[in-house]
Amino acid sequence: MEGLRVTDLGRLQRITRVLARHGFGEVLERMGMDVDVPAPSDTETTAHYARRLRQALIELGPTFVKLGQILAMRPDILPEDVRTEFSTLQYDVAPMPEQDVREVVEEELGGPLESWFEEFDFIPLGAASIAQVHRGVLRTGEPVAVKLQRKGIEPVIASDLAILYTIARLLEGRVNFPGLYTPAAMIREFDIAIRRELDFTQELKATQRMQRALQGTDVGVPQVHPDISTRRMLVMEHIQGRPLPQALPDLDEADRHRLAHTLMDATFRQVYEQGFFHGDPHPGNLFITPDKQLVFLDFGVTGVLTSSMQQTAFAIFTAMVFRDSEALAMSIYRSGATAGRVDLRRFRDDLERKMIQYHGATLKDLAHKDALLEVIDLATRHRISVPPEFAVLGRALALIEGNLRALLPETDIVKEVRPYAERLMQQTLDPTRLGQELGSLAMQLRYYLRDLPTQANQMLMDLEAGRLTLQTQPADRVEQRDFLTQRTNQLITTLLTCTCMIAAALVGDDPPRGMAWLYPTLWIITGLGVGWLLLSWLAPALLRLRTWRTAFLRFWGLFRRR
């Protein structure tokens, strides 16, 4: 992160004037800024703050428009009304002139444009705030699409990022923001996202990975040309076709149904099998070819799920389909970080009310509802911060849901996705997979037990030498007591589990001669071990209840008097 430079001060002054003109003068005053700004008009001060903020971002230019577009994908950062307003953000930018286009291409290739291209159309197919796309034909005769970064955009973004970090630091502690992110954390998330988007080699790698992920499906992905692609230029196959909204009128019922299931199959494979998914599958990025095949475009935004995240995604999806609000609440709670105590019962009831709206409803009925985004909104309101990857996934699935709605508006979405949930359940309970997970768990337990004597010995030596201290804070005594109780229970459980495993391993179908009594005895020991294993988890929970604790103390007092 670069600091604010003297050359950025003029830009900072313009930003503050724009914000004040759109009715955010009070925010500037809280930041300690004393800037002479014109008084805002009545329409700007009375308009909804999200609409005013969107208008300000457009006036401030491409960096701020991109900030709004990226934050519109993050339900864990912004509330729904702001995301809805930001989702319409577009920046009308004039295409680069021919001379600038030629300069960028020749700087990246290190030679004349004509050395690589037989034809090159300097009028872009589309222009955005960061890049524009041109049609060309390589010397080999292959038609290609060439994505070029706008000339001089990186220094502008670097300057704006420095200003945004400065503004975020000034806002810290002065303005309350919705959600669990601070202003500085929001800008850091934006910084990571936009720097990745500026590096076209990242998009090239993502496109190649998506080709592998969707291999064998009916979904196409453009071929890329890594030999002539760079950080600022991406050369890929030119796809003949139309965006999904334009192609819809020419699709009959059978085509719509086939394409909808092709899209669902591709989404299932990306999220639940590959752990790698298209992060921005809006209708413009879904092309329908002349032979009515589906093609994904633009992999500038993608998401990656770790194995544990995939397991959580499994649990969330199946819980929503089978309307298990308890499992859904616990899955989300375990996957995220919490800010203070969470009322799980209330969270579960809120989730149940949401799920009722989806079961039996058609996609047309759910025109303004996005299942996972609403769940993430609920989690945020209950002070549960989900991993950022789930926020990107929620936005992607909301876009997929919108595409399915366009294809099959009268379809019961829960009924359509139920077979996928059943397939997930079968895969999760597959004996081979369960065996692999148990083997992995056994290896972890082996290493844990191997280190346990050394760690216990070190702890005892530290205790003997007086180097072991325990610090507590009065405000957190209950939480720390629960934490120590949980860790003690885990240790006891582990030791008793090992005892049961050793006893079970010693028991054989053919005991040594004269030791037949050992067979039932070891099973009794194993049973007692299992009993203690359960008791080690249940007893602390029961003893925490005042009634049981009081009864236990009375019983212990009577016992001692006897």
Beta strands, then each sheet from edge to edge (+ up, - down):
strand 1: 117-120
strand 2: 126-127
strand 3: 131-138
strand 4: 143-149
strand 5: 219-220
strand 6: 233-237
strand 7: 242-243
strand 8: 276-278
strand 9: 286-288
strand 10: 294-296
strand 11: 302-304
strand 12: 337-338
strand 13: 384-385
sheet 1: 1+ 3- 2+
sheet 2: 1+ 3- 4+ 6-
sheet 3: 5+ 10+ 9- 7+
sheet 4: 8+ 11-
sheet 5: 12+ 13-
end
